[in-house]
Amino acid sequence: MAEHRSNDDVTAAYEEYLMPIWKSLDVPVERADGCTLVDYDGTEYLDVFSGIAVTNAGHTNEAVVEAAKAQLDEFVHGCTYVHPHGPAAALAERIAGLTPGNLKQSFFCNSGTEAVEGAVKLARKYTGSKEVVALEMGFHGRTLGSLALTGNSSYKRGMAPTLNDVAHAAPPYAYRCSRCDGGPCDESCADDVERVVASHTSGDLAAVVVEPVMGEAGMVVPPEGWLARVEAIAHDHDALLICDEVQTGYGRTGTMFASERFDVTPDILTQAKGIANGLPLGAFTASAEVANAFEAGDHLSTFGGNPVACAAALATIDELEGGLVDDAREHGEWLREELGAVEEAYDVVGEARGLGLMWGVELVDPSETGPQGVSAAPDPDLARAVSDHLRDANVVMGVGGFYKNVMRLQPPLTIERSQLQRAIDALRDALDATT
Ligand SMILES: Cc1ncc(COP(=O)(O)O)c(C=O)c1O
């Protein structure tokens, strides 16, 4: 087996042997600790992206690593749905206590996309209906079922057809809302869901699927009351509300789940990413009444709920409940001030928005008008240049958003205030250097 000992080695092997879909921030990683990544040449980076919002308890968190190692010695695989085991039992019980309202029974899988597809299957089984409404610009995964829900055609080109019977409503994207002309939006923007149900479906609605804060769209935070109105519309049509908390869950927005922030209890709540701090695990959780629509054999996953991943998840939750979720909320208030000042200072910053430790800084060309004549034009080239500049300053910040023009600050929740300050100073330097 080849040994890869340098950044160039690793990248060359990727180019030769991995399918050419990988998009690199040009930071290969040999090891990581907390908020620090170390590449194969020994260079250290401050990580404010967490491998796309995953390592919420910090990279290689000691308690999580110890829990996974201990479980490796005990029992690694028997299929959760064939051999009941303690870690899955304990984790499901723990999730029942963490999730809002009467959400109680979980199904374990391996990823976010599987969680979303499983949730839609359950909603169909429970309601006896078929159609689904999701949001334009929303992201729910890349397998053919969840890709149908994902409201971004750039991920679908050349790969259609996806699942039928999905219609998309307008997102609560105040900065680019053509109805509200740049904001402020209010909860009445949710009425677009009603319009879409009436005009694009037969009315045979199984679920409305939304992210409480839209991550891949560019950290789009809905106005107060919006999520509750979507819930009411779904229920008016005897459909379920599925909150996709794959990205917002496990403390990311300053509460364990973002639905809580908006005082909404979804009928099904999906999870993945931060749940096990980097070990592959996904889940969806429903009330016992909804969950009981599934009968034996209706759904299964060979690896889902793997004991090692569940043990890691239990330790992750301990860490999050040990103060990290509260820290995320406090950091979020501080970031509101700091990034608000960045928005004021730079006319290329169209908007800085977020909750907890889930923030986006939307970069624009102020001399051009944006899509549908609203706000300024997205500037993805600037975002790429800023990201490169940050990397050269040893700071890893993501780039995303529907228009690929949003800088993503989603660090491990273990980040120190001084590290956040360093990231913001570096962002300002990068904006100074590139504009
Ligand atoms: C809200 C949301 N749902 C689903 C997914 C898909 O998760 P995965 O990549 O684990 O399949 C993502 C991934 O970014 C996501 O952000």
PDBQT file of the ligand as one rigid body, heavy atoms in Angstrom, charges set to zero:
ROOT
HETATM    1  C1  LIG A 501     -29.702  20.172   5.772  1.00  0.00    +0.000 C 
HETATM    2  C2  LIG A 501     -28.963  19.019   5.156  1.00  0.00    +0.000 A 
HETATM    3  N1  LIG A 501     -29.632  17.881   4.889  1.00  0.00    +0.000 NA
HETATM    4  C3  LIG A 501     -29.029  16.816   4.354  1.00  0.00    +0.000 A 
HETATM    5  C4  LIG A 501     -27.696  16.840   4.031  1.00  0.00    +0.000 A 
HETATM    6  C5  LIG A 501     -27.034  15.632   3.433  1.00  0.00    +0.000 C 
HETATM    7  O1  LIG A 501     -26.186  15.051   4.384  1.00  0.00    +0.000 OA
HETATM    8  P1  LIG A 501     -25.106  13.949   3.962  1.00  0.00    +0.000 P 
HETATM    9  O2  LIG A 501     -24.053  14.659   3.177  1.00  0.00    +0.000 OA
HETATM   10  O3  LIG A 501     -24.624  13.394   5.270  1.00  0.00    +0.000 OA
HETATM   11  O4  LIG A 501     -25.819  12.941   3.154  1.00  0.00    +0.000 OA
HETATM   12  C6  LIG A 501     -26.951  18.008   4.290  1.00  0.00    +0.000 A 
HETATM   13  C7  LIG A 501     -25.532  18.086   3.950  1.00  0.00    +0.000 C 
HETATM   14  O5  LIG A 501     -24.938  19.124   3.846  1.00  0.00    +0.000 OA
HETATM   15  C8  LIG A 501     -27.606  19.124   4.855  1.00  0.00    +0.000 A 
HETATM   16  O6  LIG A 501     -26.954  20.257   5.110  1.00  0.00    +0.000 OA
ENDROOT
TORSDOF 0
